[in-house]
Amino acid sequence: MKIKELRLLNVTIKQNDEIIYQGKAEDVPEDLKELTYEKIYFQGVDVVVEI
């Protein structure tokens, strides 16, 4: 599944434990939308996506 397929969620996208995006899934920058994630989980009310 690609990051662009997540909708209506607040997401935190991390790469090597560094946050590279935090906000609404609909507003993820175009260059990140096509990436495939390795791990996804809930942390509080946010979805954390590790690439």
CYANA upper distance limits for C-alpha pairs under 8 A (distance plus 0.5 A):
  1 MET  CA      5 GLU  CA      7.36
  1 MET  CA     36 THR  CA      6.82
  1 MET  CA     37 TYR  CA      7.95
  2 LYS  CA      6 LEU  CA      8.21
  2 LYS  CA     33 LYS  CA      7.37
  2 LYS  CA     34 GLU  CA      6.43
  2 LYS  CA     35 LEU  CA      6.39
  2 LYS  CA     36 THR  CA      5.24
  2 LYS  CA     37 TYR  CA      7.26
  3 ILE  CA     32 LEU  CA      7.78
  3 ILE  CA     33 LYS  CA      5.63
  3 ILE  CA     34 GLU  CA      6.91
  3 ILE  CA     35 LEU  CA      6.68
  3 ILE  CA     36 THR  CA      6.80
  3 ILE  CA     37 TYR  CA      7.39
  4 LYS  CA     25 ALA  CA      7.91
  4 LYS  CA     26 GLU  CA      8.14
  4 LYS  CA     28 VAL  CA      8.19
  4 LYS  CA     33 LYS  CA      5.07
  4 LYS  CA     34 GLU  CA      6.95
  6 LEU  CA     25 ALA  CA      6.62
  6 LEU  CA     26 GLU  CA      8.31
  7 ARG  CA     25 ALA  CA      6.07
  7 ARG  CA     26 GLU  CA      6.58
  8 LEU  CA     24 LYS  CA      7.60
  8 LEU  CA     25 ALA  CA      6.86
  8 LEU  CA     26 GLU  CA      7.40
  9 LEU  CA     24 LYS  CA      6.41
  9 LEU  CA     25 ALA  CA      6.03
  9 LEU  CA     26 GLU  CA      8.48
  9 LEU  CA     46 ASP  CA      7.69
  9 LEU  CA     47 VAL  CA      7.61
 10 ASN  CA     22 GLN  CA      8.00
 10 ASN  CA     23 GLY  CA      5.86
 10 ASN  CA     24 LYS  CA      5.00
 10 ASN  CA     25 ALA  CA      6.32
 10 ASN  CA     45 VAL  CA      8.13
 10 ASN  CA     46 ASP  CA      5.71
 10 ASN  CA     47 VAL  CA      6.80
 11 VAL  CA     21 TYR  CA      8.31
 11 VAL  CA     22 GLN  CA      6.25
 11 VAL  CA     23 GLY  CA      6.07
 11 VAL  CA     24 LYS  CA      6.50
 11 VAL  CA     25 ALA  CA      6.31
 11 VAL  CA     46 ASP  CA      5.96
 11 VAL  CA     47 VAL  CA      5.26
 11 VAL  CA     48 VAL  CA      6.23
 11 VAL  CA     49 VAL  CA      7.51
 12 THR  CA     19 ILE  CA      7.25
 12 THR  CA     20 ILE  CA      8.27
 12 THR  CA     21 TYR  CA      6.28
 12 THR  CA     22 GLN  CA      4.89
 12 THR  CA     23 GLY  CA      7.15
 12 THR  CA     46 ASP  CA      7.40
 12 THR  CA     47 VAL  CA      6.78
 12 THR  CA     48 VAL  CA      5.28
 12 THR  CA     49 VAL  CA      6.55
 13 ILE  CA     19 ILE  CA      6.31
 13 ILE  CA     20 ILE  CA      6.24
 13 ILE  CA     21 TYR  CA      5.60
 13 ILE  CA     22 GLN  CA      6.81
 13 ILE  CA     48 VAL  CA      6.50
 13 ILE  CA     49 VAL  CA      5.24
 13 ILE  CA     50 GLU  CA      6.37
 13 ILE  CA     51 ILE  CA      7.81
 14 LYS  CA     18 GLU  CA      5.71
 14 LYS  CA     19 ILE  CA      4.87
 14 LYS  CA     20 ILE  CA      6.06
 14 LYS  CA     21 TYR  CA      7.66
 14 LYS  CA     48 VAL  CA      7.88
 14 LYS  CA     49 VAL  CA      6.64
 14 LYS  CA     50 GLU  CA      5.32
 14 LYS  CA     51 ILE  CA      6.81
 15 GLN  CA     19 ILE  CA      7.05
 15 GLN  CA     20 ILE  CA      7.25
 15 GLN  CA     50 GLU  CA      6.34
 15 GLN  CA     51 ILE  CA      5.82
 16 ASN  CA     50 GLU  CA      8.40
 16 ASN  CA     51 ILE  CA      8.37
 17 ASP  CA     50 GLU  CA      8.46
 21 TYR  CA     28 VAL  CA      7.78
 23 GLY  CA     27 ASP  CA      7.61
 23 GLY  CA     28 VAL  CA      7.97
 24 LYS  CA     28 VAL  CA      7.35
 28 VAL  CA     32 LEU  CA      7.10
 28 VAL  CA     33 LYS  CA      6.87
 29 PRO  CA     33 LYS  CA      7.00
 30 GLU  CA     34 GLU  CA      7.91
 31 ASP  CA     35 LEU  CA      8.31
 35 LEU  CA     51 ILE  CA      8.00
 36 THR  CA     51 ILE  CA      7.31
 37 TYR  CA     49 VAL  CA      6.96
 37 TYR  CA     50 GLU  CA      6.32
 37 TYR  CA     51 ILE  CA      5.00
 38 GLU  CA     49 VAL  CA      8.21
 38 GLU  CA     50 GLU  CA      6.30
 38 GLU  CA     51 ILE  CA      5.78
 39 LYS  CA     49 VAL  CA      6.48
 39 LYS  CA     50 GLU  CA      5.62
 39 LYS  CA     51 ILE  CA      7.51
 40 ILE  CA     47 VAL  CA      7.42
 40 ILE  CA     48 VAL  CA      6.11
 40 ILE  CA     49 VAL  CA      5.07
 40 ILE  CA     50 GLU  CA      6.74
 41 TYR  CA     47 VAL  CA      6.19
 41 TYR  CA     48 VAL  CA      5.83
 41 TYR  CA     49 VAL  CA      7.29
 42 PHE  CA     46 ASP  CA      6.28
 42 PHE  CA     47 VAL  CA      5.02
 42 PHE  CA     48 VAL  CA      6.40
 43 GLN  CA     47 VAL  CA      6.65
 43 GLN  CA     48 VAL  CA      6.99
